[in-house]
Amino acid sequence: MGDFEQDLLQDAADDARTVEFIKNYLPQDVKGKFTDDELYYFLDVIVDYYATSGVLDAAPDEEGFIDIDLDEVVKYVVEQAHKDKIGDFDPEDVLWVVQGEAEFSDSLDEEE
């Protein structure tokens, strides 16, 4: 298997771990509001936001962190989901997903 295929498999495994983490992170009253496919979609949109918004180009603070406005991420996800005809989602519910993704990313940073 080539490097490209291995990278794709690794990305898929990472996405699956992220979605499972988010599902466990969501409060009980929010868990049933999203399908796995919607969570994978949200994850893709969150990554797209980080890649295209320029937020990751910001200078980190003295502790090495970049301040990310989660409300802006939520707004972007909700707008994209509507635009892509995935659905109309409550920003308060989507905030849980965005926070879950951020918590998962932070947990990976702590492992390193």
C-alpha positions as a printed NumPy array, in Angstrom:
array([[  0.   ,   0.   ,   0.   ],
       [  1.314,   3.449,  -0.93 ],
       [  1.858,   6.392,   1.355],
       [ -1.225,   8.159,  -0.014],
       [ -3.489,   5.218,   0.788],
       [ -1.968,   4.899,   4.246],
       [ -2.551,   8.619,   4.847],
       [ -6.193,   8.249,   3.775],
       [ -6.687,   5.297,   6.101],
       [ -5.05 ,   7.206,   8.959],
       [ -7.248,  10.255,   8.291],
       [-10.361,   8.066,   8.304],
       [ -9.29 ,   6.463,  11.585],
       [ -8.581,   9.888,  13.11 ],
       [-12.006,  11.138,  11.991],
       [-13.681,   8.076,  13.484],
       [-11.897,   8.644,  16.816],
       [-12.911,  12.309,  16.757],
       [-16.565,  11.519,  16.037],
       [-16.649,   8.923,  18.827],
       [-15.129,  11.44 ,  21.228],
       [-17.703,  14.073,  20.219],
       [-20.567,  11.594,  20.658],
       [-19.362,  10.865,  24.188],
       [-18.853,  14.585,  24.859],
       [-22.385,  15.627,  23.871],
       [-24.931,  16.049,  26.657],
       [-27.695,  13.448,  26.663],
       [-30.336,  15.869,  25.35 ],
       [-28.153,  16.729,  22.325],
       [-26.87 ,  13.22 ,  21.451],
       [-29.952,  12.193,  19.495],
       [-30.042,  15.358,  17.411],
       [-27.189,  14.409,  15.085],
       [-26.494,  11.371,  12.951],
       [-22.971,  10.035,  12.532],
       [-23.003,  11.362,   8.958],
       [-23.869,  14.84 ,  10.225],
       [-21.06 ,  14.683,  12.777],
       [-18.578,  13.688,  10.051],
       [-19.925,  16.547,   7.926],
       [-19.509,  19.006,  10.819],
       [-15.977,  17.776,  11.364],
       [-15.124,  18.412,   7.694],
       [-16.646,  21.9  ,   7.875],
       [-14.771,  22.704,  11.093],
       [-11.485,  21.669,   9.462],
       [-12.411,  23.739,   6.384],
       [-13.071,  26.754,   8.619],
       [ -9.681,  26.433,  10.282],
       [ -7.951,  26.017,   6.918],
       [ -9.657,  28.928,   5.15 ],
       [-10.376,  31.502,   7.865],
       [ -6.773,  32.376,   8.6  ],
       [ -7.339,  31.752,  12.301],
       [ -4.448,  29.297,  12.404],
       [ -2.137,  31.961,  10.982],
       [ -2.55 ,  34.068,  14.127],
       [  0.387,  34.401,  16.452],
       [  0.123,  32.096,  19.477],
       [  0.116,  33.557,  22.969],
       [  3.013,  33.112,  25.377],
       [  1.739,  29.626,  26.269],
       [  1.622,  28.613,  22.602],
       [ -2.164,  28.764,  22.217],
       [ -4.168,  30.39 ,  19.451],
       [ -7.408,  32.057,  20.517],
       [-10.255,  30.629,  18.441],
       [-13.708,  32.2  ,  18.614],
       [-15.91 ,  29.099,  18.853],
       [-19.009,  31.195,  18.153],
       [-17.527,  32.095,  14.753],
       [-16.838,  28.42 ,  14.056],
       [-20.424,  27.551,  15.013],
       [-21.791,  30.317,  12.793],
       [-19.744,  29.016,   9.86 ],
       [-20.847,  25.402,  10.419],
       [-24.543,  26.343,  10.69 ],
       [-24.342,  28.528,   7.558],
       [-22.517,  25.845,   5.557],
       [-24.972,  23.139,   6.624],
       [-27.868,  25.315,   5.483],
       [-26.106,  26.246,   2.227],
       [-25.212,  22.602,   1.505],
       [-28.808,  21.544,   2.301],
       [-27.63 ,  19.258,   5.099],
       [-30.143,  20.829,   7.455],
       [-30.912,  23.751,   9.71 ],
       [-29.296,  23.259,  13.076],
       [-29.592,  25.086,  16.381],
       [-26.317,  26.945,  16.994],
       [-26.457,  26.011,  20.695],
       [-26.463,  22.312,  19.745],
       [-23.692,  22.76 ,  17.17 ],
       [-21.616,  24.571,  19.803],
       [-21.419,  21.275,  21.713],
       [-19.986,  19.588,  18.598],
       [-17.444,  22.367,  18.046],
       [-16.428,  22.261,  21.713],
       [-16.122,  18.478,  21.533],
       [-13.839,  18.707,  18.523],
       [-11.714,  21.309,  20.31 ],
       [-11.511,  19.145,  23.44 ],
       [-10.442,  16.153,  21.348],
       [ -7.73 ,  18.228,  19.643],
       [ -6.547,  19.482,  23.035],
       [ -6.379,  15.909,  24.335],
       [ -4.144,  14.951,  21.408],
       [ -1.841,  17.885,  22.146],
       [ -1.562,  16.717,  25.756],
       [ -0.544,  13.228,  24.599],
       [  2.403,  14.598,  22.633]])
